[in-house]
Amino acid sequence: MIREKHPLAGKTVKLKCAPDPDELDGKHYWIEDWWVNVSDKSWMFCVGNPACLKYAVRSAFSYLPLDDEVLYGKVSGLGHLIHVSEIEEN
């Protein structure tokens, strides 16, 4: 299930997210890569992983697509999953 590295891997982007407890909207997000490349599996099958659990709840309340267009990266040193649609376009 490994994908080609995301074109923004290693770069920082600004997020446009629905309100959430982590207050990700407007934050700078350093992209590591696609989640499936980081973990070797879909976020939907990562039992007990805190980043995946938080993303699952956030994605449900934000009506994000139920797919694997999900990235892993960091905001202020903490790991988060985001959907590619949450990257603010310049």
C-alpha positions in Angstrom: 0.0 0.0 0.0 3.1 2.3 -0.1 2.6 5.4 -2.3 5.0 7.6 -4.0 6.2 10.3 -1.6 3.8 13.2 -1.3 5.1 16.2 -3.3 4.9 18.5 -0.2 6.8 16.0 2.0 9.4 17.9 4.0 7.6 21.3 3.5 5.5 23.4 5.8 2.0 24.4 4.8 -0.8 26.4 6.4 -3.9 24.5 7.5 -7.6 25.3 6.9 -9.5 23.1 9.2 -12.9 23.1 10.8 -12.9 24.0 14.5 -11.4 21.2 16.7 -10.0 20.8 20.2 -6.4 21.0 18.8 -7.1 24.3 17.1 -5.3 23.3 13.9 -7.0 25.9 11.7 -4.4 28.4 10.5 -1.5 26.5 12.0 1.7 25.7 10.2 2.0 22.0 9.5 5.2 20.3 8.6 4.4 17.3 6.3 6.3 14.1 6.7 4.5 12.0 4.1 1.3 10.1 3.3 0.1 8.3 6.5 0.2 4.9 4.7 3.9 5.5 4.0 4.6 6.3 7.6 2.6 3.5 9.1 2.3 0.9 6.3 -1.5 0.8 6.7 -4.6 3.0 6.4 -5.5 5.3 9.2 -8.8 3.4 9.4 -7.0 0.3 10.7 -4.6 1.8 13.3 -6.2 0.6 16.5 -5.2 2.6 19.5 -3.0 5.1 17.7 -3.8 8.5 19.2 -3.2 10.5 16.0 -5.5 8.2 14.1 -8.2 8.3 16.8 -8.2 12.1 16.9 -8.3 12.3 13.1 -11.2 9.8 13.0 -13.3 11.9 15.4 -12.3 15.2 13.7 -13.0 13.9 10.2 -16.4 12.6 11.2 -17.5 16.0 12.7 -15.9 17.9 9.8 -17.4 15.6 7.1 -14.0 14.9 5.5 -13.9 12.3 2.8 -13.6 8.7 4.0 -10.4 7.8 2.0 -6.6 7.5 2.4 -5.7 11.0 1.1 -4.3 11.6 4.6 -1.0 13.0 5.5 1.1 12.7 8.7 3.0 15.8 9.9 3.6 18.0 12.9 2.3 21.2 14.4 4.6 22.6 17.2 6.3 19.2 17.4 3.1 17.1 17.9 2.0 14.6 15.3 -1.4 15.0 13.5 -3.2 13.5 10.6 -4.8 15.8 8.1 -6.8 15.3 4.9 -5.2 16.8 1.8 -8.3 19.0 1.4 -7.3 20.8 4.7 -4.1 22.4 3.1 -4.6 26.0 2.5 -3.9 26.9 -1.1 -1.6 29.9 -1.7 
